[in-house]
Amino acid sequence: MPRAINLMKRREEEILKSLLSLSESTKAFTNPELIIVGGYALRAFISFSRFTRDCDFALMKKNGWNIDEVREILPEGYSIEEEQKRSDYGFLRCVKLVKHNGARIKVSMDFVEGEIRGRGAKEVIVVDEVMIRNRKFISIPVANKPIELPIPDYRDYFITKVVSARASDIRDIASLVRENGIPSKLKERVREVLPYPEIFQEKLKEKIIPEMRRKTFLDSWRGIFATTKYGEEDKKRVIMQLERLV
């Protein structure tokens, strides 16, 4: 376990260098306009943090492709592992291999343009003008150093977590609700950014709430954030609040 933690720390140090480079080359994430999503954005909303493997960005689709601009300003050492361009959706995965005590660590940054997509056909979130306009620049810790990053509005971030609904997302949702409650005007925003708005309730009813009800959930929730502060009553309150959405 200590070796794994050291590898994750080394990866995060490299992510910090990459974020600083991107901030400089994009004029503080304004050209093109970027939003950081995923695990790093989570740190803006809750008091705990967890290691995350990738650094994920979203961009609004405009004339041409913003990801073409991103290709030209990648931090040193990154190469293109995957690229897609489909109508209103673009995807760019950039990777870098870093040496650490004889091991090779893979660091990756993902850029999605126009839409944030999951694995299912209905798991689509539109990156619209409101999402860009409502983003906030917040100082969050990366590799134990503060850096100002563009973070989505809480409603938009909450929606991305529900639609994704992977195991780590479900634990993140529990922490988000425990510390921030349910976002206001959520249903209206769901209809604005989800081409298939029914997926939101489907994920809650069929995956997220059932997973939280499992006896093993509390231990996994505590484990991912390395805390004993979460308790059974916290879990019950989170489930009760989510049930009101369905």
GICOR-V590417 format. One record per backbone hydrogen bond with DSSP energy under -0.5 kcal/mol. CO is the residue of the C=O (numbers start at 1). NH is the residue of the N-H. If there is no record, write none. Layout:
co/nh
CO/NH
CO/NH
//
This chain:
co/nh
1/5
2/6
3/7
4/8
5/9
6/10
7/11
8/12
9/13
10/14
11/15
12/16
13/17
14/18
15/19
16/20
17/21
18/22
19/23
20/24
21/25
22/26
23/28
24/27
26/30
26/31
29/34
32/31
32/34
35/37
35/58
36/152
37/40
37/56
38/42
39/43
40/43
41/44
42/45
42/46
53/108
54/56
55/110
56/37
57/112
58/35
59/114
65/68
65/69
66/69
66/70
67/71
68/72
69/72
69/73
70/73
71/74
75/78
79/81
79/95
82/93
84/91
86/89
89/86
90/113
91/84
92/94
92/111
93/81
93/82
94/109
95/79
96/98
96/107
98/105
100/103
103/100
103/105
105/98
105/107
107/96
108/55
109/94
110/57
111/92
112/59
113/90
113/115
114/127
115/117
116/125
120/123
122/124
123/118
125/116
126/128
127/61
128/132
129/133
130/134
132/135
136/138
136/151
138/140
138/149
140/147
142/145
145/142
147/140
147/149
149/138
149/151
150/36
151/136
153/157
154/158
155/159
156/160
157/161
158/162
159/163
160/164
161/165
166/170
167/171
168/172
169/173
170/174
171/175
172/176
173/177
174/178
175/179
176/180
176/181
177/181
183/186
185/189
186/190
187/191
188/192
189/193
190/194
193/126
193/195
194/197
196/199
197/200
197/201
198/202
199/203
200/204
201/205
202/206
203/207
203/208
204/209
207/211
208/212
209/213
210/214
211/214
214/217
216/220
217/221
218/222
219/223
220/224
221/225
222/226
222/227
223/226
231/235
232/236
233/237
234/238
235/239
236/240
237/241
238/242
239/243
240/244
242/245
243/246
//
